[in-house]
Amino acid sequence: MTVLNAGETTTRTNSTEDVSKAQMWTGRGISAVIVLLLLMDAVAKFWKPLPVLEACAKLALPAEIITPIGVVLLVCTLLYAIPRTMVVGAILLTGYLGGAILTHLRLGDPLWSQTLFPVYLGVLIWLGLYLRDRRVRRLLFA
């Protein structure tokens, strides 16, 4: 809460006020790539081409849960893509990716390529937010 003395005025600050244009566009670019990648993955879970069905069989996931997983991924990705809800989307995507890590660990998949790939995505998700929003920067490195 801000207390104003007589004659003082205040203006609402923008969450991107101290972010350079280069940081803003780099963050937007990273986020756009992540959103496109995750949207393609979500759509594939609805469409269910043979590679998706084979991957789910390899991961010991029943075919009946492919669509619900796609719905969860689509909702989380859309929340991340909307500026007002991007932090909530990033938090939800982080949880989603944690499940992917557990699945790969359980199967003993190669560490650096398959098991840690969700970690790489998670880092890019948060890097995109970090570069374009000072509130996230303050939250992470206060």
C-alpha positions in Angstrom: 0.0 0.0 0.0 1.4 3.4 -0.9 0.7 6.4 1.3 0.7 9.8 -0.6 1.3 13.2 0.9 -0.7 16.1 -0.2 0.0 17.0 -3.8 1.8 13.7 -4.7 0.7 11.5 -7.5 1.5 7.9 -8.3 1.5 6.0 -11.6 1.0 2.3 -12.0 4.3 0.7 -13.1 4.5 -1.8 -15.9 6.1 -5.2 -15.2 8.4 -4.7 -18.1 9.6 -1.1 -17.3 13.2 -1.9 -16.6 13.6 -4.6 -19.2 15.7 -3.7 -22.2 14.2 -4.2 -25.7 16.9 -6.9 -26.4 15.9 -8.8 -23.3 12.2 -8.4 -24.0 12.5 -9.8 -27.6 14.9 -12.5 -26.6 12.5 -13.6 -23.8 9.6 -13.4 -26.2 11.5 -15.5 -28.8 12.4 -18.2 -26.3 8.8 -18.3 -25.0 7.4 -18.5 -28.5 9.6 -21.4 -29.4 8.6 -23.2 -26.2 4.9 -22.5 -26.8 5.0 -23.8 -30.3 6.9 -27.0 -29.3 4.4 -27.7 -26.5 1.4 -26.9 -28.6 2.7 -29.4 -31.3 3.1 -32.0 -28.5 -0.4 -31.4 -27.2 -2.0 -31.5 -30.7 -0.1 -34.8 -31.3 -1.7 -36.2 -28.2 -5.2 -35.5 -29.6 -4.3 -36.7 -33.1 -2.5 -39.8 -31.9 -0.2 -40.6 -34.8 1.7 -43.9 -34.7 4.9 -42.4 -33.2 2.9 -41.0 -30.2 1.2 -44.4 -29.6 4.6 -46.2 -29.8 6.2 -43.7 -27.4 3.4 -44.1 -24.9 3.6 -47.9 -25.2 7.4 -47.6 -24.5 6.7 -45.4 -21.5 4.1 -47.9 -20.3 1.3 -45.4 -20.5 -2.2 -46.7 -21.4 -3.6 -45.3 -24.7 -6.7 -44.1 -22.8 -4.7 -41.4 -20.9 -3.0 -39.8 -23.9 -5.9 -37.4 -24.6 -6.2 -36.3 -20.9 -2.5 -35.7 -20.8 -2.9 -33.6 -24.0 -5.6 -31.5 -22.4 -3.4 -30.8 -19.3 -0.5 -29.9 -21.5 -2.7 -27.6 -23.7 -4.2 -25.8 -20.8 -0.8 -25.3 -19.1 0.7 -24.1 -22.4 -2.1 -21.6 -23.1 -1.8 -20.2 -19.6 1.9 -19.7 -20.2 1.2 -18.0 -23.5 -1.2 -15.4 -22.0 0.8 -12.6 -20.5 -1.5 -12.2 -17.4 -1.3 -15.9 -16.5 2.3 -16.6 -17.7 3.7 -17.2 -14.2 0.9 -19.7 -13.3 1.4 -21.4 -16.7 5.2 -21.7 -16.0 4.5 -23.2 -12.6 2.0 -25.7 -14.0 4.4 -26.6 -16.9 7.2 -27.1 -14.4 5.0 -29.7 -12.6 4.0 -31.3 -15.9 7.7 -31.6 -16.9 8.5 -33.1 -13.4 6.2 -36.0 -14.2 8.0 -36.5 -17.5 11.3 -36.7 -15.7 10.0 -39.3 -13.3 8.6 -41.4 -16.1 12.0 -41.4 -17.9 13.9 -42.1 -14.6 11.6 -45.0 -13.9 12.3 -46.6 -17.3 16.1 -46.0 -17.0 16.2 -43.8 -20.1 19.5 -42.1 -21.0 20.2 -39.3 -18.6 21.5 -36.5 -20.7 19.2 -36.9 -23.7 15.8 -38.2 -22.7 15.6 -37.9 -18.9 17.0 -34.3 -18.6 15.2 -33.0 -21.7 12.2 -31.8 -19.6 14.7 -30.0 -17.4 16.1 -28.2 -20.4 12.6 -27.1 -21.4 11.8 -26.0 -17.9 15.0 -23.8 -17.8 13.9 -22.2 -21.1 10.4 -21.6 -19.8 11.7 -19.7 -16.8 14.5 -18.0 -18.8 11.9 -16.6 -21.2 9.9 -15.2 -18.3 13.0 -13.9 -16.5 14.1 -12.0 -19.6 10.8 -10.3 -20.1 9.3 -9.6 -16.7 11.0 -7.8 -13.8 8.6 -9.3 -11.3 9.9 -12.8 -12.1 13.5 -11.5 -11.9 12.8 -10.1 -8.4 11.1 -13.2 -7.3 13.9 -15.5 -8.4 16.8 -13.4 -7.4 15.6 -11.0 -4.7 
